Amino acid sequence: MTDEPNRRAHYREPRQARSAATLARVLQAAEELASTVGLEEMTITGVAARAGVSVGTIYRRFEDKEQLISALTERMLEQREEYVAAQLREADPSLSGVIDAYAQALLQSFADNSKLFPELLRARGTGALDRGARTITEIQRFLLEAATPYAGRIRRSDPQAALDTVARVILGACFHTSLHPDRPTGEAALRRYADELGEMAIAYLSTPDRTSDRTSDRAPGGIPDHRPAAHA
């Protein structure tokens, strides 16, 4: 596979519903096969057999395996964006409901393909990393838009910045957890972990900034004043 950083692999877009259905089946087969054997071991022949189409059908759409992987990366990222957006639309109409839906959606997204995502991004070089960054930006925007109606419940001095911090922290936690050998598995375990992330985020959003407290705790010269308070 190529290491060219900005190479864009284009393929023939389907124009008919039948062709679109075939393409979807091919990409689904590629995702399943790559998740099982890895990108290096995945072959056009194997994808064709799994999708129930001829090898020629795939080559009429893609020039080579590189284009197939590029299309697979795009499909998976788009699906994750759509899934997170849908989960946020259905979230309980409250700040905690939105945060919980965000954490649960991200955990589920990474759990589905915990090993394949990093491999896809490494395989495609900088181009895939850029596309992945756009997906991260979109997912964070979804949370900001969904939580903005409840910004009045946030006690941080800058609610939007606080929400952005929450979006980044939960996303990072979900990604890291997906790669951990002892990551939670099963719906119940994922639900518990999502609840923990949500509780942590709500605690942060509901707590005023500590700047004023830190300032008041400092003695002249900027040194923290740890002397016991005088009692009357």
Secondary structure, 3 states (H helix, E strand, C coil): CCCCCCCCCCCCCCCCHHHHHHHHHHHHHHHHHHHHHCCCCCCHHHHHHHHCCCHHHHHHHCCCHHHHHHHHHHHHHHHHHHHHHHHHHCCCCCHHHHHHHHHHHHHHHHHHCCCHHHHHHHHHHHHHHHHHHHHHHHHHHHHHHHHHHHHHHCCCCCHHHHHHHHHHHHHHHHHHHHHCCCCCCCHHHHHHHHHHHHHHHHHHHCCCCCHHHHHHCEECCCEECCCCCCCC
